[in-house]
Amino acid sequence: MSLPKFAKIRQKFQVESLNDITGTISEQFNHVKADEKIGPDMEIAITVGSRGIANIPLIVKSVADEIKKRGATPFIIPAMGSHGGATAAGQIEVLDGLGVTEESTGCEIRSSMEVVEVGKTSAGIPVYVDKHAYHADGIIVMGRVKPHTDFKKDIESGILKMASIGMGKHKQALALHTYGIRGIRDMMPEVGKVAIGNSNTLFGIAIVENAHEETAIIEAIHPDEIENRERALLKRAFALMPSLPVDEMDILVVDEIGKNYSGTGMDTNIIGRIRVLGVEEPEKPSVKYVIASNLSEASHGNALGIGLSDLTTKRLFDKIDLKTMNENVVTSTFLDRAKIPIVLDSDREALKAALRATWGVPAQDARIVRIPNTLHIGELFVSEVIFNELKDKENIEVLEGLHEMKFDADGYFPSM
């Protein structure tokens, strides 16, 4: 089977970004009058999740330094539900994969799966808070505000999610996910509000990124303002969010999936697939076949999201830690996302199988896009048909002209 030619292009996004992260965090501490909340000999917990957030080691260190300036002792709590195999050691490993260590941030990491029940929601759902955070003199709930990969609503991923499923660890994740999509879409915000209201939460810190995965906004928010500000920041996040340059594709090749790129391994907003019972699939983008080529090292074997693809490779399959992945997916109850797709020997073989199933589309005319992962889609490869549609657009820069597809000796695409 002959394969279509590829060209490498760069998408140019209009973006806003922060040039001085440390200075911005200092200004935000002053904005929320941190001097009145943080004093000598206090211990302050900082929540850090499992997502691949730009500049996260620097952001955490800058927050910790501001706490130290006021004579207090900062420490990190992993706030990531059931990730890391739902173990304290596993969650430290996840942070390490993100570059968040005691050395890089200058503060201790206290990891535990033990929680304290702090209240109940109006529906009777118990609300939990990490034991180290609960017993601290103050908590700073920090997280990225962005579109969720499971649902659409006015509050999605952000501070309230971090305060609920993040700080509540595996136990809170189980309590909410028991209700399926209703649990995280409709019940999660109230859980977050109860957790914040019934703990020593000093303020939240919201992070928003631009289309180049750069830090665009860092905002400290008083506890009673978190809900309203999160709604507004989610709108900004949607406006800044990147997308693939075309809506119709026969094949999308994703070089790496992983928890460091998205909580679902692949961002459902980018690939146009959600695969959750009771949630309508997006109209666009429309992709006939998704190929997942490899699993990131930072995922530590958790291949959650593999079920969003149609084909994968032996290389990825051999890296799957079923225990870790299954713990995560069973907790979420979104079982489709861990289903193993067709496993092929290499990228070349997976691509040929997908082309064979395009039903009447000649291989040379196939609409193929290849991206490194769903977090970084600025630079990508496109097949000849798509290249001819895009090459003259103002927001497209041609990095490599049309050429034959290249594979290594084992049949895999070389790294982008």
DOMINU-74692 format. One record per atom (N, C-alpha, C): x, z, y. Coordinates in steps of 0.1 Angstrom, whole numbers, padded with zeros to 4 digits, always signed. Each point is the difference from the previous one (the first is absolute). Layout:
! DOMINU-74692
XZY ...
//
This chain:
! DOMINU-74692
+0008+0000-0012 -0008+0000+0012 +0009+0000+0012 -0003-0009+0010 +0008-0001+0012 -0006+0011+0010 +0008+0006+0008 -0004+0010+0009 +0000-0005+0014 -0009+0005+0009 +0000-0005+0014 +0013+0006+0007 +0003-0006+0011 +0012+0004+0008 -0005+0012+0008 +0010+0008+0004 -0002+0012+0009 +0007-0002+0013 -0005+0006+0010 +0007+0002+0013 -0001+0015+0004 +0010+0004+0007 -0001+0014+0005 -0003+0000+0015 -0010+0009+0003 -0004+0000+0014 +0000+0015+0005 -0001+0001+0013 -0002+0014+0006 -0012+0000+0009 -0009+0009-0002 -0011+0002+0009 +0004+0008+0012 -0004-0004+0011 +0003+0007+0013 -0013+0007+0004 +0000+0013+0000 -0011+0009+0004 +0002+0005+0014 -0011+0001+0007 +0001+0007+0013 -0001+0015-0003 +0011+0008+0004 +0001+0014-0004 +0003+0009+0012 -0003+0012-0002 +0005+0011+0009 +0007+0010-0009 +0011+0005+0005 +0008+0009-0008 +0006+0011+0009 +0004+0011-0006 +0007+0011+0007 +0015-0002-0001 +0006+0001+0011 +0015-0001+0001 +0007+0014-0002 -0007+0011+0004 +0006+0013+0000 -0009+0009-0008 +0001+0001-0013 -0008+0008-0009 +0002+0015+0003 +0012+0004+0001 +0004+0014+0002 -0006+0005+0014 +0002-0009+0010 -0006+0004+0013 -0015+0000+0001 -0006-0009-0008 -0015+0000+0000 -0005+0013-0007 +0006+0004-0011 -0004+0012-0007 +0002+0012+0009 +0010+0001+0008 +0002+0011+0009 -0011+0000+0011 -0003-0012+0005 -0011-0001+0010 -0013+0005-0006 -0003-0004-0013 -0012+0003-0006 -0001+0015-0003 +0011+0007-0003 +0000+0014-0002 -0004+0007+0013 +0005-0005+0011 -0004+0005+0013 -0015-0002+0003 -0005-0012-0004 -0014-0004+0002 -0009+0010-0006 +0003+0005-0012 -0009+0010-0007 +0004+0014+0002 +0009+0002+0010 +0004+0013+0004 +0006+0008-0012 +0009-0006-0007 +0006+0006-0012 +0007+0013+0003 +0005+0002+0013 +0006+0013+0003 -0009+0012-0001 -0013-0003+0002 -0010+0011-0001 -0004+0003-0015 +0004-0009-0009 -0004+0001-0014 +0011+0003-0010 +0012-0003+0004 +0012+0001-0008 +0010+0010+0006 +0004+0010-0007 +0009+0010+0006 +0010+0004-0010 +0010+0009+0005 +0010+0004-0009 -0005+0007-0013 +0008-0002-0010 -0002+0006-0013 -0013-0005-0008 -0007-0010+0006 -0011-0006-0007 +0005-0010-0010 -0007-0002-0011 +0003-0011-0010 -0012-0010+0001 +0005-0013+0003 -0010-0010+0002 +0001-0011-0011 -0011-0003-0006 -0001-0011-0010 -0002-0013+0006 +0007-0010-0005 -0003-0014+0004 -0004-0008-0012 -0011-0007+0001 -0005-0008-0012 +0007-0013+0000 +0005-0004-0011 +0005-0014-0002 -0006-0006-0013 -0005-0012+0002 -0007-0007-0011 +0009-0009-0008 -0006-0008-0009 +0008-0008-0009 +0001-0014+0004 -0005-0004+0012 +0000-0014+0005 +0014-0004+0006 +0002-0013-0001 +0012-0005+0007 -0002-0002+0014 +0002+0010+0008 -0002-0001+0015 +0013-0002+0007 +0000-0010+0009 +0012-0003+0007 +0006+0012+0008 +0013+0002-0001 +0007+0011+0007 -0004+0014-0004 -0006+0001-0012 -0006+0013-0003 +0011+0011-0001 +0012-0002-0005 +0010+0011+0001 +0003+0004+0014 +0001-0010+0009 +0003+0004+0014 -0012+0007+0006 -0012-0005-0003 -0012+0007+0006 -0001+0014-0005 +0003+0003-0013 -0001+0013-0005 +0011+0009+0006 +0012-0005+0001 +0011+0007+0006 -0003+0004+0015 -0005-0010+0007 -0003+0002+0014 -0011+0011+0002 -0010+0000-0009 -0010+0011+0000 +0006+0013-0003 +0009+0000-0010 +0006+0013-0004 +0009+0005+0011 +0007-0009+0007 +0009+0004+0011 -0008+0006+0011 -0012-0005+0003 -0008+0006+0010 -0005+0014-0003 -0002+0002-0013 -0004+0013-0005 +0011+0010+0002 +0012-0005-0004 +0012+0009+0001 +0003+0003+0015 -0002-0009+0009 +0002+0003+0014 -0008+0012+0005 -0011+0003-0007 -0008+0011+0004 +0002+0012-0008 +0011+0000-0007 +0005+0012-0008 -0007+0002-0013 -0008-0010-0005 -0007+0001-0013 +0008-0007-0011 -0004+0002-0012 +0006-0007-0012 -0010-0010-0005 +0003-0013+0000 -0008-0010-0006 +0002-0002-0015 -0010-0003-0008 +0002-0005-0013 -0010-0010-0004 +0003-0008-0010 -0008-0012-0004 -0008+0004-0012 -0013-0004+0000 -0007+0000-0012 -0004-0014-0004 +0002-0004-0013 -0005-0013-0004 -0015+0000+0000 -0006-0009+0007 -0015+0000+0001 -0005-0013-0006 -0002-0001-0013 -0002-0013-0006 -0009+0001-0012 -0009+0009-0001 -0010+0000-0010 +0006+0001-0014 -0002-0010-0008 +0005-0001-0014 +0012-0008-0002 +0006-0005+0011 +0011-0009-0001 +0012+0008-0005 +0010-0008-0005 +0012+0007-0006 -0003+0006-0013 -0010-0006-0007 -0004+0006-0013 -0007+0013+0001 -0005+0004+0012 -0007+0012+0002 +0009+0012-0004 +0013-0001+0003 +0009+0011-0002 +0008+0003+0012 +0005+0012+0002 +0007+0004+0012 +0014-0008+0000 +0006-0001-0011 +0013-0007-0001 -0002-0015+0003 -0011-0005-0005 -0003-0015+0002 -0003-0003+0014 -0006+0009+0007 -0003-0002+0014 +0013+0001+0009 +0009+0008-0004 +0013+0000+0007 +0007-0014-0002 -0001-0005-0012 +0006-0013-0003 -0006-0011+0008 -0013+0001+0002 -0007-0010+0009 +0006+0000+0014 +0001+0013+0005 +0006+0001+0014 +0014-0005+0000 +0008+0003-0010 +0013-0005+0000 +0001-0015+0000 -0009-0007-0007 -0001-0014+0000 -0003-0006+0014 -0006+0008+0008 -0004-0004+0014 +0011+0004+0010 +0011+0006-0005 +0011+0004+0009 -0003+0014+0006 -0010+0007-0004 -0004+0013+0006 +0007+0010-0009 +0011+0006+0004 +0007+0010-0008 +0003+0012+0010 +0005+0011-0006 +0004+0011+0008 +0011-0004+0009 +0009-0008-0005 +0012-0005+0008 -0004-0009+0011 -0009-0009-0002 -0004-0010+0010 -0009+0006+0011 -0007+0011-0003 -0010+0006+0009 +0005+0013+0006 +0009+0006-0007 +0005+0013+0005 -0009+0012-0002 -0009-0002-0010 -0009+0012-0003 -0003+0000-0015 -0004+0011-0005 -0003+0003-0014 -0013-0008-0004 +0000-0004-0013 -0012-0005-0006 -0005+0010-0009 -0013+0004+0001 -0006+0009-0009 -0011-0007-0007 +0002-0003-0012 -0009-0008-0008 -0007+0008-0011 -0013+0000+0000 -0008+0007-0010 -0013-0007-0002 -0006+0001-0011 -0013-0005-0003 -0011+0011+0001 +0005+0012+0004 -0010+0012+0001 -0007-0001+0014 -0013+0003+0000 -0008-0001+0012 -0008+0013+0002 -0005+0002+0012 -0009+0011+0003 -0013-0006+0004 -0011+0005-0005 -0013-0005+0004 -0004+0007+0013 -0003-0009+0010 -0002+0006+0014 -0015-0002+0005 -0008-0006-0008 -0014-0001+0004 -0007-0011-0009 -0012-0003+0005 -0008-0011-0007 -0006-0009+0010 -0003-0012-0003 -0007-0009+0009 -0015+0003-0001 -0008-0007+0008 -0014+0001+0000 -0006-0004-0013 +0007-0008-0008 -0005-0005-0013 +0005+0009-0011 +0007+0011+0004 +0005+0009-0010 +0013-0003-0007 +0007-0010+0006 +0013-0004-0006 +0011+0010+0004 +0007+0006-0009 +0011+0010+0004 +0011-0008+0007 +0006+0007+0010 +0010-0005+0008 +0013+0008-0002 +0011-0007-0003 +0013+0006-0004 +0011-0004+0010 +0009+0010+0002 +0012-0003+0008 +0012+0005-0008 +0011-0008+0000 +0012+0003-0006 +0004+0015+0003 +0005+0007-0010 +0002+0015+0002 +0011+0002+0011 +0011-0008+0000 +0010+0002+0009 -0005-0002+0015 -0008-0011+0001 -0005-0003+0013 -0010+0011+0005 -0008+0005-0009 -0010+0010+0003 +0006+0013+0005 +0011+0004-0006 +0007+0012+0003 +0010-0001+0012 +0002-0012+0005 +0009-0002+0011 -0007+0005+0013 +0008+0001+0010 -0005+0005+0013 -0007-0011+0008 +0003-0012-0005 -0007-0012+0007 +0002-0012-0009 -0009-0010+0002 +0001-0013-0008 -0001-0011+0010 +0009-0010-0001 -0002-0012+0007 -0004-0011-0010 -0012-0005+0001 -0005-0010-0009 +0004-0014+0005 +0010-0006-0006 +0005-0013+0004 -0003-0011-0010 -0004-0011+0005 -0003-0012-0009 -0002-0013+0008 +0000-0010-0007 -0002-0014+0006 -0015-0003+0000 -0005-0005+0011 -0013-0005+0001 +0000-0015-0002 -0008-0004-0010 +0000-0014-0004 -0013-0003-0008 -0003-0013-0001 -0011-0004-0008 +0002+0004-0015 -0011+0006-0006 +0001+0004-0014 -0001-0012-0009 +0006+0003-0012 +0000-0011-0010 -0012+0000-0009 -0009+0010+0001 -0011+0002-0009 -0013-0003+0006 -0001+0002+0013 -0013-0001+0007 +0001-0003+0015 -0011-0002+0006 +0000-0003+0015 -0010+0010+0006 +0005+0008+0010 -0009+0009+0008 +0007+0003+0013 -0006+0009+0008 +0006+0003+0013 +0012+0010-0001 +0001+0007-0011 +0012+0008-0003 +0005-0004-0014 +0012-0004-0001 +0006-0005-0013 +0012+0008-0003 +0012-0006+0000 +0012+0008-0003 +0005+0006+0013 +0004+0012+0000 +0004+0007+0012 +0002+0015-0001 -0002+0007+0011 +0003+0014+0000 -0010+0008-0009 -0013-0004+0001 -0010+0007-0008 +0002-0002-0015 +0005-0012-0004 +0003-0003-0014 +0012+0009-0004 +0010+0001+0009 +0012+0008-0003 -0004+0014-0002 -0009+0005+0009 -0004+0014-0001 -0008+0003-0012 -0007-0010-0006 -0009+0002-0011 +0008-0003-0013 +0001-0012-0004 +0006-0004-0013 +0015+0003+0001 +0006-0001+0011 +0015+0003+0001 +0003+0014-0002 -0005+0009+0010 +0003+0014-0001 -0007+0007-0012 -0011-0006-0005 -0007+0006-0011 +0005-0003-0013 +0011-0009+0000 +0007-0003-0013 -0009-0006-0011 +0005+0002-0012 -0007-0006-0011 -0015+0005-0002 -0001+0013+0003 -0013+0007-0002 -0011-0006+0009 +0004-0003+0013 -0009-0006+0010 -0003-0014-0004 +0011-0007-0004 -0002-0014-0004 -0011-0001-0012 +0002+0009-0009 -0010+0000-0011 -0014+0003+0005 -0001+0010+0009 -0013+0004+0005 -0007-0011+0007 +0007-0008+0008 -0006-0011+0007 -0002-0013-0008 +0010-0003-0008 -0001-0013-0008 -0010+0001-0011 -0005+0012-0003 -0010+0002-0010 -0013-0007+0005 -0002-0002+0013 -0011-0006+0006 +0002-0015+0002 +0011-0005-0005 +0003-0015+0001 +0003-0003+0015 -0005-0012+0004 +0003-0005+0013 -0007+0009+0010 -0012+0006-0003 -0006+0009+0010 +0009+0012+0003 +0007+0005-0009 +0009+0011+0002 +0010-0002+0011 +0007-0011-0001 +0010-0003+0011 -0005-0007+0012 -0011-0007-0001 -0005-0007+0012 -0009+0009+0008 -0009+0007-0007 -0011+0008+0008 +0003+0015+0001 +0007+0005-0011 +0002+0015+0000 +0014+0004+0005 +0009-0008-0001 +0014+0003+0004 +0002+0005+0014 -0006-0006+0010 +0001+0005+0014 -0004+0014+0002 -0011+0004-0006 -0005+0014+0001 +0010+0009-0007 +0005-0003-0011 +0010+0008-0007 +0012+0002+0009 +0005-0011+0007 +0011+0002+0009 -0003+0009+0011 -0012-0001+0006 -0004+0009+0011 +0000+0014-0004 -0006+0003-0012 +0000+0014-0005 +0014+0005-0002 +0009-0008-0006 +0013+0004-0003 +0008+0003+0013 -0002-0008+0010 +0006+0002+0013 -0006+0013+0007 -0013+0001-0001 -0007+0011+0007 +0003+0014-0006 +0003+0000-0013 +0002+0012-0008 +0015+0003-0004 +0009-0006+0008 +0014+0002-0002 +0007+0001+0013 +0013+0003+0000 +0007+0002+0013 +0005-0014+0005 -0009-0010+0000 +0004-0013+0005 +0002+0001+0015 +0012-0004+0005 +0003+0001+0014 -0005-0013+0007 +0004-0011-0006 -0005-0013+0005 +0004-0011-0010 -0005-0012+0002 +0003-0011-0008 +0010-0009+0007 +0007-0008-0008 +0008-0011+0006 -0003-0013-0007 -0006-0009+0007 -0004-0013-0005 +0011-0010+0003 +0002-0009-0010 +0010-0011+0001 -0008-0013-0002 +0002-0009+0008 -0005-0014-0002 +0011-0010+0001 -0001-0010-0009 +0011-0010-0001 -0006-0013+0005 +0010-0009+0004 -0004-0013+0004 +0001-0010-0011 -0002-0013+0003 +0000-0010-0011 +0014-0003-0006 +0010+0005+0007 +0014-0001-0006 +0004+0013-0007 -0010+0009-0003 +0003+0012-0007 +0009+0009+0008 -0001-0001+0013 +0008+0008+0009 -0009+0011+0006 +0006+0011+0005 -0008+0011+0005 -0005-0004+0014 -0013-0001+0001 -0007-0004+0013 -0005+0012+0008 -0006+0010-0007 -0006+0011+0007 +0003+0013-0008 +0004+0010+0008 +0001+0014-0006 -0008+0009+0010 -0010+0007-0005 -0008+0008+0008 -0003+0013-0006 +0003+0011+0008 -0004+0013-0004 -0014+0003+0004 -0008+0006-0008 -0014+0002+0003 -0005+0014-0003 -0007+0006+0009 -0006+0013-0002 -0009+0000-0011 -0001+0011-0008 -0009+0000-0012 -0014-0005+0003 -0006+0005+0011 -0014-0004+0002 -0002-0014+0005 +0011-0007+0003 -0001-0014+0004 +0004-0010-0010 +0004+0005-0012 +0005-0009-0011 -0010-0010-0004 -0012+0004-0003 -0010-0010-0005 -0003-0011+0010 -0002+0002+0013 -0003-0010+0009 +0013-0009+0003 +0011+0006+0001 +0013-0008+0003 +0003-0008-0012 -0003+0005-0012 +0003-0008-0012 -0008-0013-0001 -0013+0001+0004 -0008-0012+0001 +0006-0010+0010 +0004+0004+0011 +0006-0009+0010 +0013-0006-0005 +0008+0008-0006 +0013-0005-0005 -0002-0009-0011 -0010+0002-0008 -0003-0010-0011 -0003-0014+0005 -0007+0000+0011 -0003-0013+0006 +0013-0007+0005 +0009+0008+0006 +0013-0005+0004 +0008-0005-0012 -0001+0007-0011 +0008-0004-0012 -0006-0013-0006 -0013-0002+0001 -0006-0012-0005 +0005-0012+0009 +0001+0002+0013 +0004-0010+0009 +0015-0004-0002 +0008+0010-0004 +0014-0003-0001 +0004-0004-0015 -0010+0000-0008 +0003-0003-0015 +0004-0015-0002 +0010-0002-0008 +0004-0014-0003 -0010-0006-0011 +0002-0013-0002 -0008-0007-0011 +0008-0012-0004 -0004-0005-0012 +0007-0012-0005 -0005-0012+0009 +0008-0010+0001 -0002-0011+0010 -0012-0010-0004 -0004+0001-0013 -0011-0008-0005 -0010+0009-0007 -0013-0004-0001 -0010+0007-0007 -0003-0005-0014 +0004-0012-0003 -0003-0006-0013 +0013-0003-0008 +0001+0006-0011 +0012-0001-0008 -0004-0002-0015 +0008-0009-0007 -0002-0001-0014 +0008+0012-0007 +0012+0002+0005 +0009+0010-0006 +0007+0008+0011 +0000+0013-0002 +0008+0009+0009 +0010+0007-0009 +0013-0001+0003 +0010+0007-0008 +0005+0011+0009 -0001+0012-0006 +0005+0013+0007 +0012+0004-0008 +0012-0001+0007 +0012+0003-0006 +0001+0015-0005 -0005+0009+0008 +0000+0014-0005 -0013+0007+0004 -0005+0008-0010 -0011+0009+0003 +0006+0014+0000 -0008+0009+0006 +0005+0014-0001 -0007+0009+0010 +0001+0013-0003 -0007+0010+0008 +0007+0002+0014 +0012-0005+0001 +0007+0001+0013 -0005-0011+0009 -0007-0010-0005 -0005-0011+0008 -0015+0002+0003 -0007+0006-0009 -0014+0003+0002 -0005+0010-0011 -0009+0009+0004 -0005+0009-0010 -0006-0007-0012 -0004-0012+0001 -0005-0008-0011 +0010-0010-0006 +0013+0002+0003 +0010-0009-0005 +0001-0013+0008 -0012-0006+0002 -0001-0011+0009 -0011+0003+0010 +0002-0003+0013 -0010+0003+0010 -0012-0009-0002 -0011+0005-0003 -0012-0008-0003 -0005-0008+0013 +0004+0005+0012 -0004-0007+0012 +0008-0013+0001 +0012-0001-0006 +0009-0011+0000 -0004-0010-0011 -0003+0004-0012 -0002-0009-0011 -0015-0003-0002 -0009+0007+0007 -0014-0003-0001 -0007+0004-0012 +0005+0011-0007 -0006+0005-0012 +0000+0015+0001 -0012+0006-0004 -0001+0014+0000 -0002+0006-0014 -0009-0006-0008 -0002+0004-0014 -0004+0014-0002 -0010+0004+0008 -0006+0014-0001 -0015-0002-0002 -0005+0006-0010 -0015+0000-0003 -0007+0004+0013 -0010-0008+0004 -0009+0003+0011 +0006-0004+0013 +0011-0006+0001 +0006-0005+0012 +0001-0015+0000 -0006-0007+0010 +0000-0014+0001 +0014-0006+0002 +0003-0011-0007 +0013-0006+0002 +0000-0008+0013 +0012+0000+0007 +0001-0007+0012 -0002-0015-0001 -0006-0006+0010 -0002-0015+0000 +0014-0007+0001 +0009+0006+0007 +0013-0006+0002 +0011+0010+0001 +0012-0003-0003 +0004-0013-0006 -0005-0002-0014 -0001-0012-0004 -0004-0004-0014 +0012-0005-0008 +0003+0007-0011 +0011-0004-0008 -0005-0001-0015 +0003-0012-0006 -0005-0002-0014 +0008+0009-0009 +0014+0000+0001 +0008+0008-0009 +0011+0007+0008 +0002+0013-0003 +0011+0008+0005 +0010+0003-0011 +0012-0003+0004 +0011+0003-0010 +0008+0012+0006 +0001+0011-0008 +0008+0011+0004 +0014-0001-0008 +0011-0001+0007 +0012-0004-0006 +0009+0012-0004 +0000+0011+0009 +0009+0011-0003 -0006+0013+0005 +0005+0011-0004 -0004+0013+0005 +0011+0007+0007 -0003+0005+0012 +0011+0007+0008 +0006+0012-0007 +0012+0002+0003 +0007+0012-0006 -0006+0013+0006 -0005-0001+0012 -0005+0012+0007 -0013+0005-0006 -0007-0009-0009 -0012+0004-0006 +0002+0008-0012 +0012+0001-0005 +0003+0009-0012 -0009-0003-0012 -0002-0013-0002 -0008-0004-0012 -0015-0001+0002 -0005+0005+0012 -0014+0000+0003 -0004-0014+0004 -0006-0008-0009 -0004-0014+0003 -0014-0001+0004 -0006+0011+0005 -0014-0001+0005 -0002-0012+0009 -0010-0008-0002 -0002-0012+0008 +0003-0013-0009 +0007+0002-0011 +0002-0011-0009 -0013-0007-0004 -0011+0008-0001 -0013-0006-0003 -0006-0009+0010 +0006+0000+0012 -0004-0009+0011 +0005-0014-0002 +0010-0001-0009 +0006-0013-0003 -0006-0007-0013 +0003-0013-0001 -0005-0007-0012 +0011-0002-0010 +0012-0001+0005 +0012-0002-0009 +0011+0009+0005 +0009+0004-0010 +0012+0007+0004 +0011-0004-0009 +0012+0006+0002 +0011-0004-0008 +0005+0011-0009 +0007-0004-0010 +0006+0010-0010 +0009+0010+0008 +0007-0004+0010 +0008+0009+0008 -0008+0011+0006 -0011-0003+0006 -0009+0011+0006 -0005+0008-0011 -0006-0006-0011 -0006+0007-0011 +0009+0011-0006 +0013-0004-0001 +0009+0010-0006 +0004+0012+0008 -0004-0001+0013 +0003+0011+0009 -0011+0010+0002 -0012-0003-0006 -0012+0008+0002 +0002+0013-0008 -0002+0011+0008 -0001+0014-0006 -0015+0002-0002 -0005-0001-0012 -0015+0000-0002 -0005+0014+0004 +0007+0011-0003 -0005+0013+0002 -0002+0002+0016 +0010-0004+0007 -0001+0002+0015 -0011-0009+0006 -0001-0013-0005 -0010-0009+0006 -0014+0005-0004 -0001+0004-0013 -0014+0004-0005 -0005+0012+0007 +0009+0010+0003 -0003+0012+0007 -0006-0003+0013 +0006-0010+0007 -0005-0004+0013 -0013-0007+0000 -0001-0010-0009 -0012-0008-0001 -0012+0008-0005 +0002+0009-0010 -0011+0008-0005 -0005+0010+0010 +0009+0005+0008 -0004+0009+0011 -0008-0008+0010 +0003-0012+0003 -0007-0008+0010 -0013-0004-0005 -0002-0002-0013 -0011-0006-0008 -0002-0015+0002 +0009-0006+0007 +0000-0015+0002 +0008-0007-0011 -0006+0000-0012 +0008-0003-0012 +0005-0015+0000 -0007-0009+0006 +0004-0014+0000 +0014-0002+0006 +0004+0009+0008 +0013-0002+0007 +0012+0002-0009 -0002+0006-0011 +0011+0002-0010 -0001-0009-0012 -0009-0009+0000 -0001-0009-0012 +0012-0010+0000 +0005-0002-0012 +0012-0008-0001 -0004-0015-0001 +0005-0008+0009 -0004-0015+0000 +0008-0007-0011 -0001-0013+0000 +0008-0008-0009 +0015+0001+0003 +0008+0003-0010 +0014+0002+0002 +0008-0012-0005 +0008-0006+0010 +0008-0011-0003 +0015+0003+0001 +0008-0009-0006 +0014+0003-0001 +0008+0000+0013 -0005-0007+0010 +0007-0001+0013 -0010-0005+0011 +0006-0001+0012 -0008-0005+0011 -0004-0015-0003 +0010-0007-0005 -0002-0014-0003 -0012-0002-0009 +0000+0008-0011 -0010-0002-0010 -0014+0005+0005 +0000+0011+0008 -0012+0004+0006 -0006-0010+0010 +0009-0006+0007 -0005-0011+0010 -0006-0012-0008 +0007-0003-0010 -0005-0012-0008 -0014+0003-0006 -0001+0013-0005 -0013+0003-0006 -0011+0000+0011 +0003+0005+0012 -0010+0000+0010 -0004-0014+0004 +0010-0009+0001 -0002-0014+0004 -0008-0007-0011 +0002+0004-0012 -0008-0006-0011 -0015+0003+0002 -0003+0011+0006 -0014+0005+0001 -0006-0003+0014 +0006-0009+0007 -0006-0003+0014 -0011-0010-0001 -0003-0005-0012 -0012-0009-0003 +0000-0012+0009 +0008-0009-0003 -0001-0013+0007 +0009-0002+0012 +0006+0011+0005 +0009-0001+0011 +0014-0004-0005 +0005-0012+0004 +0014-0004-0005 +0010+0010+0005 +0010+0003-0008 +0010+0010+0003 +0006-0003+0014 +0003-0012+0003 +0006-0004+0013 -0009+0004+0012 -0013+0001-0002 -0010+0003+0011 -0004+0014+0000 +0006+0008-0009 -0005+0014-0001 +0004+0008+0013 -0009+0009+0004 +0002+0008+0012 +0006+0013-0005 +0013+0002+0002 +0007+0011-0005 +0007+0007+0012 -0001+0014+0000 +0007+0008+0009 +0008+0010-0007 +0012+0003+0004 +0009+0010-0006 +0004+0010+0010 -0002+0013-0002 +0004+0010+0010 +0008+0011-0007 +0009+0007+0007 +0008+0010-0006 -0008+0012-0005 -0010+0004+0007 -0010+0011-0003 -0011-0001+0010 -0010+0008-0001 -0011-0001+0009 +0002+0008+0013 +0011+0007+0001 +0003+0007+0013 +0008-0009+0009 +0008-0009-0005 +0009-0008+0008 -0004-0015-0003 -0008-0005+0009 -0005-0014-0002 +0004-0009+0012 +0010+0004+0008 +0004-0008+0011 +0007-0012-0005 +0009+0001-0009 +0007-0011-0006 -0005-0002-0014 -0003-0013-0003 -0006-0003-0013 +0003-0015-0004 -0003-0003-0012 +0001-0014-0005 -0014-0006-0001 -0001-0013+0003 -0013-0006-0002 +0003-0014-0007 -0010-0005-0007 +0001-0013-0007 -0002-0011+0010 +0003-0012-0004 +0000-0011+0009 -0013-0003+0008 -0011+0001-0008 -0013-0002+0007 -0002+0010+0011 +0003+0013-0002 -0002+0010+0010 +0010-0002+0011 +0012-0003-0003 +0011-0003+0010 -0004-0010+0010 -0006-0011-0005 -0004-0011+0009 -0011+0004+0009 -0008+0010-0004 -0011+0005+0009 +0006+0009+0011 +0011+0007-0003 +0005+0011+0009 +0012-0004+0008 +0007-0010-0004 +0014-0002+0006 +0000-0002+0015 -0011-0006+0005 +0000-0003+0015 -0007+0011+0008 -0004+0011-0006 -0007+0010+0007 +0010+0009+0009 -0005+0004+0011 +0009+0008+0009 +0005+0013-0006 -0008+0006-0008 +0004+0013-0005 +0008-0001-0013 +0004-0012-0004 +0007-0002-0013 +0014-0005+0003 +0010+0006-0005 +0014-0004+0001 +0005-0005-0014 +0005-0012-0001 +0005-0005-0013 +0014+0005-0002 +0002+0008-0011 +0013+0006-0003 +0008-0009-0010 -0007-0006-0009 +0005-0009-0010 -0010-0011-0003 +0005-0013+0001 -0009-0011-0002 -0004-0001-0015 -0008-0010-0003 -0005-0002-0014 +0012-0002-0009 -0001+0007-0011 +0011-0001-0011 -0006+0003-0013 +0007-0003-0011 -0005+0003-0013 +0000+0016-0002 -0009+0005-0008 +0000+0014-0003 +0012+0004-0007 +0006+0011+0004 +0012+0005-0006 -0003+0012-0009 +0006+0001-0012 -0001+0011-0009 +0014+0004-0005 +0001+0013-0004 +0013+0004-0006 +0000-0004-0015 +0011+0004-0006 +0002-0004-0014 -0011+0006-0009 -0007+0010+0004 -0011+0006-0008 -0014-0005+0004 +0000-0009+0009 -0013-0006+0004 -0007+0007+0011 +0007+0009+0007 -0006+0008+0011 +0004-0005+0014 -0009+0001+0010 +0004-0004+0013 +0011+0009+0005 +0010-0006+0008 +0010+0009+0006 -0006+0008+0011 +0006+0011+0003 -0006+0009+0010 -0001-0007+0013 -0011+0003+0008 -0002-0005+0013 +0009+0006+0010 
//
